[in-house]
Amino acid sequence: MARTLKRTAAFTALARALVSGARGGPSIGKRLAALPRMFTATARGEYDGGLRVALMAAATAYVVSPIDVIPEAFLFVFGLVDDAVMIAWLAGTVLSETERFLEWEKQRDRVVVV
């Protein structure tokens, strides 16, 4: 039951994030363009997205890696379900983290160093 609620909350957040671009939030293009800057700022230690960015990279590597073919070969439906869940989580995380990063960039630009 608790697991179902967590999944429902994750998919609701994903749906909200997708719609927010049409309602004044950052567009998908701006979010995707922010990814390289976010990775660079995280690597330099300027942005505090370390663990989240690492998990996003690991999830991407898992989905595109040849090792992921093994579950599909033996457990066809379940192998595809794990990919679907991972991609849904990754999409939601990328959307929320890029929005957070873009807000961080705005705040950083407002700070004047004397």
Residue pairs with C-beta under 8 A, 6 or more apart in sequence:
10 88
10 89
10 92
11 88
11 92
13 92
13 96
14 88
14 91
14 92
14 95
17 25
17 92
17 95
17 96
17 99
18 95
20 26
20 99
21 27
21 28
21 31
25 99
26 34
26 98
26 99
26 102
30 98
30 102
31 94
31 95
31 98
31 99
31 102
32 98
34 98
34 101
34 102
34 105
35 94
35 98
37 101
37 105
38 47
38 49
38 53
38 97
38 98
38 101
39 53
41 47
41 49
41 101
42 48
42 49
42 50
42 53
47 101
47 104
49 97
49 100
49 101
52 93
52 97
53 97
55 93
56 90
56 93
56 94
56 97
59 86
59 89
59 90
59 93
60 90
62 68
62 86
63 83
63 86
63 87
63 90
68 79
68 83
70 79
71 78
71 79
71 82
72 79
72 80
72 83
73 79
